[in-house]
Each structure stands twice: as structure tokens, then as C-alpha cells.
Amino acid sequence: MRIGIGYDVHRLVAGRDLIIGGVNIPFAKGLLGHSDADVLTHAIMDALLGAAGLADIGHLFPDTDDKFRGARSLDLLRQVADTVRGAGYDIVNIDAVVVAERPKLAPHVPAIKEQLAAALELPQQAVGIKATTTEGLGFEGDGLGMSAHAVALLQEK
Ligand code: MG
């Protein structure tokens, strides 16, 4: 068994779609980034890559590469799952938490789980997704950005 951890942060700005776990969530602001800035999916990818001992998403999908401008992170997650399986591992489960003051993400969690499980080719019970606020504290609490933490468990084939 191999465990990995991932963490990501993106700034919240006006004029961007808010994409979390591949789901477009209605909100006045969105996350800023070279790709669709899907903070949750980015943390999950780094957890998977870390568990396999592979280079992180910054190396795999550099933000200096125009190929990844506006990239759908869910598509990148599919590539990461393929890479990890190609390296000789089965994905056992992932677990993650998104930290955001607003909007309320809980109503979107079922759709997020469905999207992520499909991209990872895992049953939904192998994909844990939670959302929390920071009770108004820190950059997430001030609505300046969102963060996500994820862990992934792999098993050697
Ligand atoms: Mg990111």
C-alpha cells in the first residue's frame, strides 16, 4: 500500500467560472488559474501522483505550456489515473476536503463525487468529498480564495 497527500490553493476572482471537482457551480466569482483552476481536482491529482512517487502536476502539466491553457482538470485527472495505473498501482480510494467560505458546496457534493468517481473509474464509495468553512478565518474565510486537501491510497498490482 502507498499513501499520498495533495494540497492546492487558488485565488477567487470575478469573471471566472467556479469549477469544483468538475462541476460548474453558480457563483459571482471563480478560481483564477492557467487551467480551469479546479482546486479540488488539483489536490487529488497531486495525492495520486505523490502516492506513486511520481512528479507533481506542476511538472506534468506546466502552466508555462499553452497546451494546458483553459484545460479541463477532470481530463487531466483521467490522464493522472492512467499514469498511476500504468506505473503498476490500483487506486484503492481517495478522500478530500474543500475549504471555502462561500458558496455552500454541500449541495453540490453528490454531483462532484459522481464526476470524480467517473474520471477515476472508481465506485463512488471510494471517493470521499467534504466541504468546510474556516468560520471566517484566514484567506478562505475572507473569500479571497479556496483551498483543498486530499489523500490517496494505492495498492501495488
Ligand atoms: Mg492548482
Residues whose N, C-alpha, C, O or C-beta is under 5 A from the ligand:
A	BS01	MG	D8 V9 H42
